[in-house]
Amino acid sequence: MKEKIIEKILTLLAFSAIGVLLLITVFIFKEGLPVILKAGIKDFLFSAKWAPTKGHFGILAMIISSLAVTFGSIVMGVPLALACAVTLAEFCPPRLLVFLKPTIELLAGIPSVVFGFLGVILLVPIIREYLGGPGLSLLAASIILAIMILPTITSISIDAIQAVPLLYKEGALAMGATHWQAIWLVILPAARSGVVTAIILGMARAIGETMAVIMVAGNALKIPSSLLDPVRTLTSTIALEMGYSAGDHRTALFAAGMILFIFIMALTILANLLMRKK
Amino acid sequence: MRLNPILSQKIIKTLLWILTGSTIGILFFIIIYIFIKGLPQLSWTFLSTNPVDMGRSGGILATIVSTVYLIGIALFFATPLGLGTAIYLTEYTREGLITKIIRFGTESLAGIPSIILGLFGFAIFVIAFGWGWSLLSGGLTLSAMLLPTIIRTSEESILSVPQEYREVAFSLGVGKWKTITRVVLPAALPGIVTGIVLSIARSVGETAVIIFTAGSSLRFPSSIFESGRTLAVHFYILAREGISMPMAYGTAAILVLLILIINISAYMTMRFLMKRYS
């Protein structure tokens, strides 16, 4: 009898995570959807005119900025992350690996406000000085995000590389391949789905990052035309305006959050499908 | 002309090590930079007095207390839910549709960016429940962020408890629940605690979730229904509004120091446990 009750309670608890996820979905959509329907999906997604107090709810500039920042961070972060993953998984002596892997993972523990702060005082002046523009820019945000997503991508890629059966590598080496040829021609292709999953999760992290981006991106609301332009992403708009918004303005921010939520869920589901295929 | 494979391997290997080295260099640079600028600001007075004049002078006591409250509340809710889920997944069910749904919920929740969680917490606790900006609203929202980490680490450590432990208990006629609480959980406890400790490290650096749900009042919190400002939020406001750079560096040094200590001690415990069980 007692065992039965305990089992019932545990079953209930087990649905907490999915329950919270459902609650989040319901609340974000309930708050955000009405304003999208009111403004019209086309005007909401494909207009860059954002003046929510005057009834203009176009988030195109923010969507493009978010995608640009994410793309920039992937372009810079992925090669570096893969270089780290290959080095640690293949070239690194095991004694050093137990020290270096947690060190790279520690990078993920540094708070995003600290990254943003160091970006402002160290990176932004360099960009302003040597490349021009205001310094606070798409480029600055991409560089900071690249560093922030690196541990995620490295860590998952290491697992993917280590999961490749040793036989593959031994086979390649036995055929006379060098260690690097074995990595490039055999191991990496075999680890491909894991590495792609890592990159997708890195993208999800980059597109959702807020505080660091607010601090270094400059937050000018327009479609960026160069890497040195200041940008304002979906996340930064929400964070910057939430404090003083009311009425339709506030629900419009929820609507922006809803679009972000849809992006993230799409990336998470994609990553899940890729993992499962393995 | 083709490059000699041995030579090209040497070149690539050097290049990869340089990239890995610079990544690790970035991490050490961040930590050392913050420490050089921030540690000289630290003193007993800095830790034990409340902020004065928006944080221009005085110390950071109120923000430390708010941080502790918030993490305490978050763990109070996330630990039983997370541990319950982990026990259900490992001891009460087999892999099937239900576990797939639960795992999908957990993974998706882990991927939700903190700004979305902040929006959600704002909509539900601050507005719908009418609790306003308070430590309770903030703590509950934070618990949604910690839940996936606690589920995952608890599940792993429960799974690592040898099957024989359960078999011996069952053969002695011990009931299922008693076996779990008296045999399985004690053996898995260090791993579970490590997971909780790691989630504390994540909470310490979090900003976006908290700023919309717990607010940023600088007063010393006297109940969980009051607003409070955590260390990370305090640092963000000091740095972004340029209130006081020395105070910002001092707060950042405390943040980074806490995160270092927590992560390193959790990692040491984990290594110790892995040695003991293998």
Interface residues (C-beta under 8 A of the other chain):
Chain A: K2 E3 I6 E7 I9 L10 T11 L13 A14 F15 S16 A17 I18 G19 V20 L21 L23 I24 F27 I28 E31 P79 L80 A83 C84 V86 T87 L88 F91 V98 L100 P102 T103 I104 L106 L107 G109 I110 P111 S112 V113 V114 F115 F117 L118 V120 L122 I147 L150 T154 A177 T178 H179 W180 Q181 L201 A204 R205 I207 G208 E209 T210 M211 I214 M215 T235 I238 A239 M242 L253 F254 G257 L260 F261 I264 M265 L267 T268 I269 N272
Chain B: P5 I6 S8 Q9 I12 K13 L15 L16 W17 L19 T20 T23 I24 I26 L27 I30 I31 Y33 I34 P80 L81 G82 G84 T85 I87 Y88 L89 Y92 I101 I102 F104 G105 T106 E107 S108 L109 G111 I112 P113 S114 I115 I116 L117 G118 L119 F120 F122 A123 I124 A128 A144 L147 P148 I151 G175 K176 W177 A201 R202 V204 G205 E206 T207 A208 I211 F212 A232 F235 Y236 A239 R240 A248 A252 L255 V256 I259 L260 N263 Y267 R271
